[in-house]
Amino acid sequence: MVFRPKGDLTMFEAGTYAERRERLRKQVGTGLILILGNEDSPMNYAANAYHFKQDNSFLYFFGLDTPGLAAVLDPEEGRDILFGDDIDMEDIIWMGTLPSVADRAARVGVKETMPRAKLAEVLNQARQKGRTVHFLPPYRSQAGILLQKLLGIPPDEAKAKASPSLIKAVVAQRLIKSPAEVREIEKALAVSYDMYHLAMKTAKPGVREQDIVGRIEGLAFSRANGTAFPTILTINGQILHNHGYANTLKQGRLLVIDSGAESPLHYASDITRTIPVGGKFSPKQKEIYEIVEEAHDQAIDRMKPGALYRDIHLQAAAVIASGLKDLGLMKGDVGQAVANGAHALFFPHGLGHQMGLGVHDMEDLGEDYVGYDDTIKRSAQFGLAYLRFATALKPGHVLTVEPGLYFIPALIDQWRGEGQHRDFINYDRVDTYRSFGGVRVEDNVLLTATAKGHRLLGRLIPKSVRDIEKAMAGRA
């Protein structure tokens, strides 16, 4: 086992974790609740591991940030048990000291600890008594294999056999961010602010994408806990999630940057800006950019408790379709075009997603549990099917708002060849934009119980054409 010399940084006071666990026990009611922490993942041999990332649900309920831990909550007896092993001298020599499992448990309000080897015994005893063992869906193969050892469930069946009642209880708690959690997100956003100012000053012709990524990620690691997710940065903005940074910036291209920092306590920021290489938008770029900016701003204005995020997504799609109609790229009735999904040629993804511990908060538990419910089901329509969150907004929700407008040659050719949406799309005009790339604008929003209904989180990163050009010239 490889321990990290972090000292098991805990996020909040012990009472916070105790209260969260008490609520979870009451919501689930019966049986045992098993929550697995993550293990180290070797890069190429056991002692050379990837950067350790704790399971977010384990962090939320237990706050301990080292591998080799697991926990059981007993709703019927009101017990919480932390399972883990104290380190030996070999661990100390290579990785430094670490408090005992009992000491770490006490820091998060847990009174009872057991060696890791006792976990299977505790679970077996409960199952022999006919008690249900609730567990969350595994997203790492290590966890699937461990569940097989503990519960006899084949790894390929573990996700399907996860406990819906436990998933729903965890989601219900974690959806509503406390003021302390919001402060953590804003710490990450303060780092994002500086990352984007640095990127805007660096994005000049002849600079490599990799150079900018290195600089902004270096800033994130120097100021926070690194990046919240692999940085998306490309002059090929029509590629929504690029995985390489091999291009050299060229005058006249747009650069899409979608990045986030992670606070020391693992809360994420997630910001996107689209900027012109060399510092000036062309008239054509400005027209497309301002359509996306308008969709972004109107969507945020509509965010308030009770509003359906699906409706806000569709309204943003209508803004984009209307703007494209003004430019001659779309035609016909805008409402019908959106209802039929014609806008998705240009806007093929959802408007946003939940944020918190992890940039796509709780999607490891199942996206439909987080963003849908018994009254709102996921659409099968292309584009709308990718909306990650659709239900009613509530105070305490933190979401991204990230409309985009893209010209994807392969998708254009497919739709045109199939004759799709010819009543709404002017394909001849669209062809003149084939090399345009894409535009996306994204900010993070907290739903509030105030009259306004929402608050934009963090300091506003330059977003308008004027402010971006000013920042890129070093005048912001």
C-alpha positions in Angstrom: 0.0 0.0 0.0 1.3 3.4 -0.9 0.4 6.3 1.4 0.6 9.9 0.3 2.2 12.3 2.9 -0.8 14.7 3.0 -1.6 14.2 6.6 -5.2 13.3 5.5 -6.4 16.9 5.0 -10.0 17.1 6.2 -12.4 19.5 4.6 -14.6 20.6 7.5 -15.2 20.2 11.2 -16.0 16.8 12.6 -19.5 17.8 13.2 -20.2 18.4 9.6 -19.3 14.9 8.6 -21.2 13.4 11.6 -24.3 15.3 10.6 -24.0 14.2 7.0 -23.7 10.6 8.0 -26.6 10.8 10.4 -28.8 12.2 7.6 -27.7 9.4 5.3 -28.5 6.7 7.9 -32.0 8.2 8.4 -32.6 8.4 4.7 -31.6 4.8 3.9 -33.2 3.4 7.1 -32.2 -0.2 7.2 -29.4 -2.6 6.3 -25.7 -1.6 6.1 -24.3 1.2 4.0 -20.9 0.4 2.4 -18.8 3.3 1.1 -15.5 2.4 -0.4 -12.5 4.8 -0.6 -10.3 4.7 -3.6 -7.0 2.8 -3.9 -3.7 3.9 -5.5 -3.6 3.1 -9.3 -0.1 2.1 -10.6 1.2 3.8 -13.7 3.6 1.0 -14.7 4.6 -0.6 -11.4 3.0 -0.7 -7.9 5.2 1.9 -6.3 4.8 4.4 -9.2 1.2 5.5 -8.9 -0.9 8.1 -10.6 -1.8 11.2 -8.5 -4.2 9.8 -5.9 -7.8 10.9 -6.2 -10.2 9.9 -3.4 -13.7 8.8 -4.1 -15.9 11.9 -3.8 -18.7 10.3 -1.8 -16.1 9.0 0.6 -14.7 12.5 0.9 -18.2 14.0 1.4 -19.1 11.7 4.3 -15.6 11.0 5.8 -13.3 13.7 4.5 -10.2 11.5 4.6 -7.8 11.8 1.7 -5.6 8.7 1.7 -6.0 5.3 0.0 -6.8 2.1 1.7 -9.9 3.1 3.6 -13.5 1.9 3.6 -16.5 2.6 5.8 -19.7 1.0 7.0 -22.7 2.9 8.3 -25.4 1.0 10.3 -28.7 2.9 10.2 -30.4 0.5 12.6 -27.7 0.7 15.3 -26.5 4.3 14.6 -22.9 3.1 14.1 -20.2 4.3 11.8 -17.1 2.1 11.4 -13.9 3.1 9.6 -11.8 0.3 8.2 -8.1 0.8 7.5 -4.6 -0.3 8.5 -2.0 1.7 10.3 1.2 2.1 8.4 4.4 0.1 9.1 8.0 1.1 9.1 8.5 0.5 5.4 5.7 3.0 4.6 7.3 5.5 7.0 10.7 5.2 5.4 9.4 5.8 1.9 6.4 8.1 2.4 6.7 9.6 5.9 4.5 9.3 8.9 0.7 9.3 9.1 -1.6 9.5 12.1 -3.2 6.2 13.2 -6.5 5.1 11.7 -8.2 5.8 15.1 -6.8 9.3 15.2 -7.9 10.1 11.7 -11.3 8.7 12.4 -11.7 10.9 15.5 -10.9 14.0 13.3 -14.1 13.3 11.3 -16.3 12.2 14.3 -16.0 8.4 13.9 -15.5 6.5 17.1 -15.2 3.0 15.9 -12.4 1.6 13.7 -11.3 -1.9 12.6 -8.5 -3.4 10.5 -9.2 -3.6 6.8 -9.3 -7.4 7.0 -12.4 -7.2 9.2 -14.6 -5.6 6.5 -15.5 -8.9 4.8 -16.4 -10.4 8.2 -18.7 -7.5 9.2 -20.5 -7.7 5.9 -20.8 -11.5 5.9 -22.3 -11.4 9.4 -24.9 -8.9 8.3 -25.8 -10.8 5.1 -26.2 -14.0 7.2 -28.8 -12.2 9.2 -30.7 -11.2 6.1 -29.6 -7.6 6.2 -29.2 -5.7 2.9 -25.7 -4.2 2.1 -26.2 -1.0 0.2 -23.4 0.2 -2.0 -22.8 2.8 -4.7 -22.0 1.9 -8.3 -18.3 1.3 -8.9 -16.5 3.3 -11.6 -13.0 1.8 -11.2 -12.2 -1.8 -11.9 -10.5 -2.1 -8.5 -13.7 -1.3 -6.7 -15.6 -3.8 -8.9 -13.2 -6.6 -8.0 -13.3 -5.7 -4.3 -17.1 -5.9 -4.3 -16.9 -9.3 -5.8 -14.6 -10.4 -2.9 -16.8 -8.8 -0.3 -20.3 -9.5 -1.7 -19.8 -12.2 -4.4 -21.2 -9.9 -7.1 -19.4 -10.3 -10.5 -17.7 -7.0 -11.5 -19.8 -6.7 -14.7 -23.0 -6.8 -12.6 -21.9 -4.5 -9.8 -23.1 -1.3 -11.3 -26.6 -2.7 -12.1 -26.9 -4.1 -8.6 -25.9 -0.9 -6.8 -28.5 0.4 -4.3 -31.0 2.9 -5.8 -32.1 4.0 -2.3 -28.5 4.8 -1.3 -27.8 6.5 -4.6 -30.9 8.7 -4.2 -30.1 9.5 -0.6 -26.5 10.6 -1.5 -27.6 12.6 -4.5 -30.3 14.4 -2.4 -27.7 15.6 0.1 -24.9 16.5 -2.3 -27.1 18.4 -4.7 -27.5 21.2 -2.2 -24.2 23.0 -1.6 -23.6 24.5 1.8 -22.2 28.0 2.1 -18.8 26.4 3.1 -18.9 24.3 -0.1 -19.7 27.3 -2.2 -16.7 29.1 -0.7 -14.5 26.2 -1.8 -15.8 26.5 -5.3 -15.0 30.2 -5.3 -11.5 29.5 -4.2 -11.1 27.4 -7.3 -12.7 30.1 -9.4 -10.2 32.6 -8.1 -7.4 30.5 -9.6 -9.4 30.1 -12.8 -9.5 33.9 -13.1 -5.7 34.1 -13.1 -5.4 31.1 -15.4 -7.6 32.8 -18.1 -5.8 36.1 -17.8 -2.5 34.3 -18.3 -3.9 32.4 -21.3 -5.3 35.6 -22.9 -1.9 37.3 -22.7 -0.1 34.2 -24.1 -2.4 33.3 -27.1 -0.3 34.8 -29.9 0.5 33.5 -33.3 3.4 31.0 -33.3 2.7 29.8 -29.7 2.0 26.1 -29.3 -1.2 25.0 -27.6 1.0 22.9 -25.3 2.8 26.0 -24.1 -0.4 27.6 -22.9 -1.6 24.4 -21.3 1.7 24.1 -19.4 1.5 27.6 -18.1 -2.1 27.6 -16.9 -1.9 24.1 -15.4 1.3 25.1 -13.7 -0.5 28.0 -12.2 -3.3 25.7 -11.0 -0.8 23.4 -9.3 1.0 26.3 -7.7 -2.1 27.9 -6.4 -4.5 25.1 -5.8 -4.7 21.3 -5.9 -4.0 21.3 -9.6 -6.7 21.0 -12.3 -10.2 19.7 -11.8 -10.1 17.8 -15.1 -7.9 17.5 -18.2 -7.7 20.9 -19.8 -9.5 21.3 -23.1 -7.6 23.8 -25.3 -7.6 23.8 -29.1 -7.8 26.0 -32.2 -10.1 23.2 -33.5 -13.0 24.4 -31.4 -15.4 22.1 -33.3 -13.8 19.2 -31.3 -15.7 19.4 -28.0 -13.2 17.5 -25.9 -9.8 17.5 -27.5 -7.1 15.2 -26.1 -3.9 16.7 -27.5 -2.1 20.0 -27.7 0.0 19.6 -30.8 -1.2 22.6 -32.8 0.6 25.9 -33.3 -1.6 29.0 -32.9 -2.3 30.9 -36.1 -3.6 34.4 -36.7 -7.3 34.4 -37.5 -8.1 31.2 -35.6 -10.3 31.0 -32.5 -8.9 29.3 -29.4 -11.4 27.4 -27.1 -10.2 26.9 -23.6 -12.3 24.9 -21.2 -10.5 24.4 -17.9 -10.9 24.3 -14.1 -8.9 24.3 -10.9 -9.5 22.2 -7.9 -9.4 23.7 -4.5 -7.2 22.1 -1.8 -10.4 20.5 -0.5 -11.3 19.1 -4.0 -14.1 21.4 -5.1 -14.0 22.3 -8.8 -14.3 25.3 -11.0 -15.2 24.9 -14.7 -14.9 27.9 -17.0 -14.8 28.2 -20.8 -13.7 31.2 -22.9 -13.2 31.4 -26.6 -10.5 34.0 -27.7 -9.1 35.1 -31.0 -5.5 34.2 -31.7 -3.6 37.5 -31.9 -6.1 39.5 -29.9 -8.8 40.7 -32.4 -12.1 39.0 -33.4 -12.8 39.2 -37.2 -16.3 40.5 -38.1 -17.4 36.9 -38.8 -16.1 35.6 -35.6 -17.7 38.5 -33.6 -21.1 37.7 -35.1 -21.0 34.0 -34.1 -19.4 34.7 -30.7 -22.1 37.3 -29.7 -24.8 34.8 -30.5 -23.3 32.4 -28.0 -22.7 35.1 -25.5 -26.4 36.2 -25.8 -27.5 32.6 -25.2 -25.2 32.3 -22.2 -26.4 35.6 -20.6 -30.1 35.0 -21.2 -29.8 31.5 -19.7 -28.3 32.8 -16.5 -30.9 35.5 -16.3 -33.6 32.8 -16.4 -32.1 30.7 -13.6 -34.2 30.8 -10.5 -35.7 28.1 -8.1 -38.5 26.2 -9.7 -37.4 26.8 -13.3 -36.8 23.6 -15.3 -33.2 23.5 -16.5 -34.4 21.7 -19.6 -36.6 24.7 -20.5 -33.6 27.0 -20.0 -31.6 24.8 -22.3 -34.3 24.9 -25.0 -34.5 28.7 -24.7 -30.8 29.0 -25.2 -31.1 26.8 -28.2 -33.8 29.2 -29.6 -31.5 32.1 -29.1 -28.8 30.3 -31.1 -31.2 29.3 -33.8 -32.6 32.9 -34.1 -29.1 34.3 -34.3 -28.2 31.8 -37.0 -31.4 32.6 -38.9 -30.3 36.3 -38.9 -27.1 35.3 -40.5 -28.8 33.1 -43.1 -27.6 29.8 -41.8 -31.0 28.7 -40.5 -34.4 29.4 -41.8 -38.1 28.8 -41.1 -39.9 29.0 -37.8 -37.3 29.1 -34.9 -39.7 27.4 -32.5 -40.3 24.5 -34.9 -36.6 24.3 -35.7 -35.7 23.8 -32.0 -38.6 21.4 -31.4 -37.4 19.3 -34.2 -33.8 19.5 -33.1 -32.4 21.2 -36.2 -30.3 23.6 -34.0 -28.3 20.6 -32.8 -26.2 20.6 -35.9 -24.6 23.7 -34.3 -25.3 23.1 -30.6 -25.1 19.3 -30.1 -24.6 19.2 -26.3 -26.5 20.2 -23.1 -26.4 23.6 -21.5 -24.7 22.5 -18.4 -24.2 20.2 -15.4 -24.0 20.1 -11.6 -20.7 21.1 -10.0 -19.1 20.5 -6.6 -16.8 17.7 -5.5 -15.9 16.9 -9.0 -16.5 18.9 -12.1 -19.5 16.7 -13.2 -20.7 16.3 -9.7 -22.0 12.8 -8.8 -22.2 11.6 -12.4 -20.3 8.5 -11.1 -23.6 7.7 -9.3 -25.6 7.7 -12.6 -26.4 10.8 -14.6 -30.1 10.2 -14.6 -30.2 10.0 -10.8 -28.6 13.5 -10.7 -30.3 15.3 -13.6 -33.6 13.5 -14.1 -36.5 12.2 -12.0 -39.8 10.4 -12.2 -41.5 13.4 -13.9 -38.7 14.4 -16.4 -37.2 11.7 -18.5 -34.2 12.0 -20.8 -35.0 12.8 -24.4 -33.8 10.5 -27.2 -33.5 13.5 -29.6 -29.9 14.2 -30.9 -28.5 17.0 -28.9 -31.1 17.2 -26.2 -30.2 13.6 -25.2 -26.9 15.0 -24.0 -28.4 17.4 -21.5 -27.0 16.2 -18.2 -29.4 18.1 -15.9 -33.0 18.8 -16.7 -35.1 19.0 -13.6 -36.3 21.9 -11.4 -33.6 24.2 -10.0 -33.4 24.6 -6.2 -31.5 27.0 -3.9 -28.1 25.5 -3.3 -27.6 24.0 -6.7 -24.4 24.9 -8.5 -24.4 24.5 -12.3 -22.4 25.3 -15.3 -24.0 27.4 -18.1 -22.1 26.6 -21.3 -23.8 27.1 -24.6 -21.8 26.5 -27.7 -21.9 27.0 -31.5 -19.8 24.7 -33.7 -19.3 23.8 -37.3 -18.4 20.1 -37.5 -17.7 19.2 -41.1 -18.4 15.5 -40.7 -21.7 16.2 -39.0 -22.7 18.8 -41.6 -21.9 16.3 -44.4 -23.9 13.5 -42.7 -27.0 15.6 -42.2 -26.8 17.1 -45.6 -26.4 13.7 -47.2 -29.3 12.3 -45.3 -31.5 15.4 -46.1 -32.0 16.2 -42.5 -33.8 19.4 -41.5 -33.7 21.0 -45.0 -36.6 23.2 -44.0 -34.6 24.8 -41.3 -30.9 24.7 -42.4 -29.4 26.5 -45.3 -26.6 24.1 -46.2 -25.1 26.2 -48.9 -24.6 29.0 -46.5 -23.3 26.6 -43.8 -20.6 25.4 -46.2 -19.0 28.8 -46.1 -18.4 28.2 -42.3 -16.9 24.7 -42.6 -13.4 25.9 -41.4 -14.7 28.2 -38.7 -14.2 25.9 -35.7 -16.4 26.6 -32.7 -17.3 28.9 -29.8 -18.2 28.1 -26.2 -18.7 30.4 -23.3 -19.2 29.0 -19.7 -19.6 30.3 -16.2 -20.7 28.8 -12.8 -23.9 29.8 -11.2 -25.4 29.3 -7.7 -29.1 29.1 -7.2 -30.3 31.2 -4.4 -33.5 32.0 -2.4 -33.2 35.7 -3.2 -35.4 37.7 -5.5 -32.9 37.4 -8.3 -32.8 33.7 -7.8 -29.1 33.1 -8.7 -25.6 34.4 -8.2 -22.7 34.2 -10.7 -19.8 32.6 -8.8 -16.3 34.0 -8.8 -14.9 37.2 -10.2 -16.1 37.7 -13.8 -13.5 36.6 -16.3 -13.4 38.8 -19.4 -16.3 37.6 -21.6 -17.5 40.3 -24.0 -15.7 40.9 -27.3 -14.4 44.2 -26.0 -13.2 42.9 -22.6 -11.5 39.9 -24.2 -9.6 42.0 -26.7 -8.7 44.4 -23.9 -7.3 41.6 -21.7 -5.4 40.1 -24.6 -3.8 43.5 -25.2 -2.7 43.5 -21.6 -5.0 46.4 -20.6 -7.3 44.5 -18.2 
